[in-house]
């Protein structure tokens, strides 16, 4: 067996080099057939570019990360502006080599630059760091990241230099041969150029002017730097990742779907390894940034999205969708619930088919039941709204019972107003609370009441018309009227 020269040497530089990361994010992505910039298409719950930025920012500080943007530059910048990185605008997209030419003023202050692809979201911080360390240890001008693919068609192949010893695997690069230029023998090579690189900045920019557009697309190809640097007697080496899926890009909708599936299955497996039960993982959609504590059970066909946090020993029922929400320990979410931008405290029970809209804060042990919708409310500890109710812009105390069909009328057509229901109050079914209004502590509201004024503590409020009973009225209603016309040939006598 050959000794691998792919492992970094043990020496450590005496002075830490200045390292930047440049992310190629200027392309249009024609094969996606989309108005959306390629790098903003989502997998695993966030844009392709956001995944790459997160991996890069784990290796170098965000202010040393540069996204090279071009197509729909303003839109791309806005989508990831909160990541704390820098942007370089490539006005005319003339290839990957041209991208670094444009970025030269921003990158010249660094010793080394790592080049990543903005459409390859599965790259890990560990692989980026390993590529950098190998590059530094080998004192190379250029280091390629390669991978072995079962089906390498379409990728450039890496040709390694032969070594003097058959026992040592070559690490120096002889050439990168593009698919269209490869011979039949070269096409059988499975080691491909990923398009990820590390460069020594002085050597890169000393020779980048030698790139040519003498190719079918009339672009400056960064891959040509391998040949240019080798001819200048600079060291060009290759390090091969053992996990080839990290370098796969998303060029078509099919590839996007495949990458999304891989990321989500990987997320489910990570959660299960940490003590979460996920029934039928292939049916669940769980975003990369979601956190779930042990002993929680996720039933089939659940979606947990955004930056949601789920506590321990919860149960999330099938067909529930949770987005950007915080669920505490021991919460039961029955099937079909929609929860967005909300907080749910310990041991609360939701559903089935509850809808928590943004700003809902459900207290400890509270119940929100069948077809109850909440928006921007605080529901106190142990309070219950179990059936067919809308609660919006409301502060509801502890131990409150909200009867079926209750509505807080929070909008007057121009302004939203708040309803306050204090501890221990009882709101009868089919009540309408017209905000702004307050129901005092321990007060009762009679069923079918329309409440437009404050209800004092421990009072009973009834806001409905007095019931009137007219004996025999229905019987008289059904009697035929004298002289009434016949209809369809039937007399009033036999058609009462």
C-alpha positions in Angstrom: 0.0 0.0 0.0 1.3 3.5 -0.9 2.0 5.9 1.9 -0.3 8.9 1.6 1.3 12.3 1.1 -2.2 13.8 1.5 -1.8 14.3 5.2 -0.5 17.7 6.3 3.0 17.8 7.8 3.4 18.6 11.5 5.4 21.8 11.2 3.7 25.0 12.3 4.5 28.5 11.0 6.1 30.8 13.6 3.9 33.7 12.6 0.2 33.2 11.8 -0.4 34.1 8.2 -3.1 36.5 7.1 -5.8 34.4 5.4 -8.8 35.5 3.5 -11.7 33.5 1.9 -13.1 34.5 -1.5 -16.5 33.0 -2.4 -17.5 32.8 -6.0 -21.1 34.1 -6.0 -21.5 36.2 -9.2 -23.1 33.7 -11.5 -26.6 33.7 -12.9 -27.3 29.9 -12.8 -28.9 29.7 -16.3 -29.7 26.0 -16.0 -31.9 26.7 -13.0 -34.2 28.7 -15.3 -35.0 31.2 -12.5 -35.2 34.9 -11.9 -33.7 34.3 -8.5 -29.8 34.5 -8.3 -28.3 31.0 -8.2 -26.6 31.4 -4.8 -29.9 32.5 -3.2 -31.8 29.2 -4.0 -32.3 27.4 -0.7 -31.3 24.0 0.6 -31.5 22.9 4.2 -33.6 25.9 5.0 -31.3 28.8 3.8 -29.6 30.1 0.7 -26.7 28.1 -0.9 -24.4 31.1 -0.2 -25.4 31.3 3.5 -24.2 27.7 4.0 -20.8 28.5 2.4 -20.4 31.7 4.4 -21.2 29.9 7.7 -18.5 27.3 6.9 -15.9 29.9 5.9 -16.7 32.0 9.0 -15.8 29.1 11.2 -12.3 29.1 9.8 -11.5 32.8 9.5 -13.3 35.8 11.0 -16.3 37.0 8.9 -14.5 40.3 8.1 -11.9 38.2 6.3 -14.6 36.6 4.1 -15.2 38.2 0.7 -18.2 37.3 -1.5 -17.6 38.1 -5.1 -21.0 39.0 -6.5 -22.3 40.1 -9.9 -25.7 39.0 -11.2 -28.4 40.7 -9.1 -25.6 41.9 -6.8 -27.8 44.2 -4.7 -30.2 41.3 -4.1 -27.5 38.9 -3.1 -25.9 41.5 -0.8 -29.2 42.2 0.9 -29.9 38.5 1.5 -26.7 37.9 3.5 -25.9 41.4 4.7 -26.3 40.3 8.3 -23.4 37.8 8.1 -20.7 40.5 8.6 -18.7 39.7 5.5 -17.3 41.9 2.7 -18.5 42.1 -0.9 -16.6 42.6 -4.2 -18.7 43.4 -7.2 -17.8 41.7 -10.5 -19.8 43.9 -12.9 -19.0 41.8 -16.0 -18.9 38.1 -15.3 -15.9 37.0 -17.4 -15.0 33.8 -15.5 -13.5 32.7 -12.2 -10.1 34.0 -13.0 -11.6 37.4 -13.8 -13.4 37.3 -10.4 -10.1 37.2 -8.6 -8.6 39.9 -10.8 -11.5 42.1 -9.7 -10.9 41.1 -6.1 -7.2 41.8 -6.2 -7.4 45.2 -4.4 -9.3 43.6 -1.5 -7.1 40.5 -1.2 -3.6 41.9 -1.7 -3.2 42.6 2.0 -3.4 38.9 2.8 -0.8 36.2 2.6 -3.1 33.4 1.4 -6.6 33.2 0.0 -9.0 30.2 0.0 -11.3 30.2 -2.9 -14.7 28.5 -2.4 -17.8 28.1 -4.6 -21.0 29.8 -3.5 -23.2 27.0 -4.9 -21.6 24.1 -3.0 -23.3 24.3 0.4 -22.1 21.0 1.9 -18.5 22.1 2.3 -17.5 21.8 6.0 -15.3 24.0 8.2 -13.1 20.9 8.8 -12.4 20.4 5.1 -11.6 24.1 4.6 -9.2 24.1 7.5 -7.6 20.9 6.3 -7.1 22.4 2.8 -5.5 25.5 4.3 -3.2 23.6 6.7 -2.1 21.3 3.9 -1.4 24.3 1.6 0.6 26.0 4.4 2.6 22.9 5.3 3.5 22.2 1.7 4.5 25.8 1.2 2.6 25.8 -2.1 1.7 28.6 -4.5 -1.6 26.8 -5.3 -3.4 23.9 -3.7 -6.4 22.1 -5.3 -9.1 20.4 -3.4 -10.0 17.2 -5.3 -12.4 14.3 -4.8 -13.0 10.9 -6.3 -16.5 10.6 -8.0 -18.1 7.5 -9.2 -19.4 9.4 -12.2 -16.9 12.2 -12.9 -18.3 13.1 -16.3 -18.4 16.9 -16.8 -15.6 17.6 -14.3 -12.0 18.5 -15.0 -9.6 15.6 -14.1 -6.5 16.0 -11.9 -3.3 14.6 -13.3 -0.7 14.1 -10.6 3.1 14.0 -11.2 4.8 10.7 -10.8 7.0 10.2 -7.8 10.4 8.5 -7.7 9.1 6.0 -5.1 6.1 3.8 -5.8 5.5 3.7 -2.1 4.6 7.4 -1.9 1.5 8.9 -3.4 2.2 12.0 -5.6 0.8 15.3 -4.3 2.2 17.6 -7.0 -0.1 18.5 -10.0 1.0 17.8 -13.5 -2.1 19.3 -15.1 -5.9 19.8 -14.9 -7.6 18.4 -18.0 -11.1 19.6 -18.8 -13.7 17.1 -19.8 -13.9 18.3 -23.4 -10.1 18.1 -23.8 -9.5 14.8 -22.0 -8.3 11.7 -23.8 -10.3 8.4 -23.5 -7.7 7.3 -20.9 -7.9 10.5 -19.0 -11.7 10.3 -18.9 -11.3 7.1 -16.9 -9.7 9.1 -14.1 -12.1 9.5 -11.2 -10.2 12.2 -9.3 -11.8 15.6 -10.2 -11.0 19.2 -9.6 -13.6 20.6 -7.2 -13.1 24.3 -8.0 -11.9 24.9 -4.4 -8.4 26.3 -4.0 -5.9 27.8 -1.7 -3.4 30.3 -3.2 -0.4 32.1 -1.9 -1.5 35.7 -2.6 1.9 37.1 -3.9 2.4 34.3 -6.3 -1.3 34.4 -7.5 -1.3 38.1 -8.3 2.2 38.0 -9.8 1.0 35.6 -12.5 -2.7 36.1 -12.8 -2.2 38.5 -15.7 -1.1 35.6 -17.8 -4.6 34.1 -17.9 -6.0 34.1 -21.4 -9.5 34.1 -22.9 -8.5 31.8 -25.7 -11.2 29.3 -25.0 -14.7 28.5 -26.3 -16.4 30.8 -23.7 -13.9 33.6 -24.0 -13.5 33.7 -20.2 -10.5 33.8 -17.7 -10.4 30.3 -16.1 -8.9 30.0 -12.7 -8.0 26.4 -13.4 -5.4 27.7 -15.9 -3.4 29.1 -13.0 -2.2 25.5 -12.2 -0.3 25.4 -15.6 0.8 29.0 -15.4 2.3 28.6 -11.9 3.8 25.2 -12.7 5.6 26.7 -15.7 6.8 29.5 -13.4 8.4 26.8 -11.3 5.9 27.4 -8.4 4.7 24.5 -6.3 1.1 23.3 -7.2 -0.2 20.5 -5.1 -3.5 18.7 -4.5 -5.3 17.4 -1.4 -8.2 15.0 -1.8 -11.2 15.0 0.5 -12.5 11.7 1.7 -16.1 13.1 1.5 -16.8 13.9 -2.1 -20.4 15.1 -1.5 -18.9 18.3 0.1 -17.8 19.6 -3.3 -21.0 19.0 -5.3 -22.5 22.1 -6.7 -26.2 22.8 -7.5 -26.5 23.6 -11.2 -30.0 22.2 -11.8 -33.3 21.9 -9.9 -32.6 18.2 -9.7 -29.2 18.8 -8.1 -30.8 21.3 -5.6 -33.3 18.7 -4.6 -30.7 16.0 -4.2 -28.5 18.2 -2.0 -31.5 19.3 0.1 -32.4 15.7 0.6 -28.9 14.8 1.7 -28.7 17.7 4.1 -32.0 17.0 5.7 -31.3 13.3 6.1 -28.0 14.1 7.6 -29.7 16.5 10.0 -32.2 13.8 11.1 -29.4 11.3 11.7 -27.5 13.8 13.8 -30.6 14.5 15.9 -31.2 10.8 16.4 -27.6 10.3 17.5 -28.2 12.9 20.1 -31.3 11.2 21.6 -34.2 12.5 19.5 -36.7 10.1 18.0 -37.6 10.8 14.4 -40.2 8.5 12.9 -39.9 8.0 9.2 -37.1 10.6 8.6 -37.6 10.7 4.9 -41.0 12.5 5.4 -39.7 15.2 7.8 -38.3 18.6 6.8 -35.9 19.8 9.5 -33.7 22.8 8.7 -30.0 22.8 9.5 -30.1 25.5 12.2 -32.9 23.8 14.2 -32.0 22.5 17.7 -33.9 19.7 19.4 -33.2 18.3 22.9 -33.1 14.6 23.8 -36.2 12.4 24.3 -38.4 14.5 22.0 -40.4 12.5 19.5 -41.0 13.8 15.9 -43.8 12.1 14.2 -43.9 11.6 10.4 -44.6 14.5 8.0 -43.4 17.2 10.5 -41.7 20.4 9.4 -39.4 22.3 11.8 -37.9 25.3 10.1 -35.7 28.4 10.5 -34.0 28.8 13.9 -36.6 26.9 15.9 -35.6 25.4 19.3 -37.4 22.4 20.7 -36.9 21.3 24.3 -36.6 17.9 25.8 -39.4 15.2 26.1 -41.7 17.0 23.7 -43.9 15.3 21.1 -44.6 16.9 17.8 -47.6 15.5 16.0 -47.8 14.7 12.3 -48.4 17.5 9.8 -47.3 20.2 12.2 -45.2 23.1 10.9 -43.0 25.0 13.3 -41.0 28.0 12.1 -38.6 30.3 14.1 -40.2 29.3 17.4 -39.1 28.2 20.8 -40.8 25.2 22.4 -39.9 24.4 26.0 -39.6 21.0 27.6 -42.5 18.5 27.8 -44.8 20.3 25.3 -47.4 18.2 23.5 -48.1 19.4 20.0 -51.0 17.4 18.5 -51.3 16.9 14.7 -51.8 19.7 12.2 -50.6 22.7 14.2 -49.0 25.8 12.6 -46.6 27.7 14.8 -44.6 30.7 13.7 -42.5 33.2 15.6 -43.9 32.0 18.9 -42.9 30.8 22.3 -44.5 27.8 24.1 -43.7 27.2 27.8 -43.2 23.9 29.7 -45.9 21.3 29.6 -48.3 23.3 27.4 -50.6 21.4 25.1 -51.5 22.6 21.6 -53.9 21.3 19.0 -54.9 19.5 17.0 -55.0 22.2 14.3 -54.0 25.2 16.4 -52.5 28.2 14.6 -50.0 30.3 16.6 -49.1 33.4 14.6 -46.0 35.6 15.3 -45.8 37.1 18.8 -47.8 34.3 20.6 -46.4 33.4 24.0 -48.1 30.4 25.5 -47.6 29.9 29.3 -46.7 26.9 31.3 -49.3 24.1 31.2 -51.7 26.2 29.1 -54.0 24.6 26.5 -54.6 25.9 23.0 -56.9 23.6 21.2 -58.9 22.7 18.1 -59.0 25.5 15.5 -57.8 28.2 17.9 -55.8 31.0 16.3 -53.6 33.4 18.3 -51.6 36.4 17.3 -49.4 38.6 19.5 -50.8 37.4 22.7 -49.6 36.2 26.1 -51.6 33.3 27.5 -50.9 32.8 31.2 -50.0 29.7 33.1 -52.7 27.0 33.1 -55.1 29.1 31.0 -57.2 27.3 28.4 -58.7 28.2 25.0 -59.7 24.8 23.7 -62.1 25.4 20.8 -62.8 27.6 17.7 -61.4 30.9 19.1 -59.5 33.9 17.8 -57.2 35.7 20.3 -55.2 38.6 18.9 -53.4 41.5 20.7 -54.3 40.2 24.1 -52.8 39.8 27.5 -54.4 36.9 29.3 -53.6 36.0 32.9 -53.2 32.7 34.7 -56.0 30.2 35.1 -58.3 31.8 32.6 -60.9 29.8 30.7 -61.8 31.0 27.2 -65.0 29.4 25.9 -65.5 28.1 22.4 -66.1 30.7 19.7 -64.7 33.6 21.6 -63.2 36.5 19.6 -61.1 39.4 20.6 -62.0 42.2 18.2 -58.6 43.9 18.1 -58.8 45.9 14.9 -61.1 48.9 14.4 -60.3 49.3 10.7 -57.4 51.7 11.3 -55.6 50.7 14.6 -55.0 47.5 16.6 -56.2 47.6 20.2 -55.4 45.3 23.2 -57.7 43.1 25.2 -56.7 42.3 28.8 -58.1 39.3 30.7 -56.9 39.1 34.2 -56.2 35.9 36.3 -59.0 33.5 36.9 -61.5 35.1 34.6 -64.1 33.0 32.8 -65.2 33.9 29.3 -68.4 32.2 28.2 -68.7 30.6 24.8 -69.4 32.7 21.7 -68.3 36.0 23.4 -67.0 39.0 21.6 -64.6 41.3 23.3 -64.3 44.6 21.6 -60.9 46.1 22.3 -59.7 48.1 24.0 -61.3 46.4 26.9 -60.3 44.8 30.3 -61.9 41.8 32.1 -61.0 42.0 35.8 -59.6 39.3 38.0 -62.1 36.4 38.6 -64.8 38.1 36.6 -67.3 36.1 34.5 -68.6 37.0 31.0 -71.9 35.3 30.1 -72.0 33.2 26.9 -72.8 35.0 23.7 -72.0 38.4 25.2 -70.6 41.4 23.2 -68.4 43.2 25.7 -67.5 46.8 24.9 -66.8 48.1 28.4 -64.4 47.1 31.1 -65.6 44.3 33.5 -64.7 44.8 37.2 -63.0 42.2 39.3 -65.3 39.3 40.3 -68.2 40.8 38.4 -70.6 39.2 35.9 -71.0 40.8 32.5 -73.8 39.9 30.1 -74.0 41.8 26.9 -76.8 40.2 24.9 -80.4 40.8 24.1 -83.0 39.6 26.7 -84.5 36.3 25.6 -88.2 36.4 24.6 -90.4 33.3 24.4 -93.7 33.5 22.4 -95.8 30.4 23.1 -97.3 28.8 20.1 -95.6 31.1 17.6 -94.1 28.3 15.5 -97.4 26.4 15.3 -99.2 29.6 14.0 -96.4 30.2 11.5 -97.0 26.8 10.0 -100.7 27.2 9.5 -101.9 27.8 5.9 -103.0 31.3 5.1 -106.6 31.9 3.8 -106.6 32.7 0.1 -103.0 31.8 -0.5 -102.2 30.8 -4.2 -101.7 27.3 -5.3 -98.1 26.3 -6.2 -97.3 23.6 -8.8 -100.9 22.3 -8.7 -100.8 21.4 -5.0 -103.3 22.9 -2.6 -102.5 24.5 0.7 -104.3 21.7 2.5 -102.0 19.0 1.4 -98.9 21.2 1.3 -99.0 23.0 4.7 
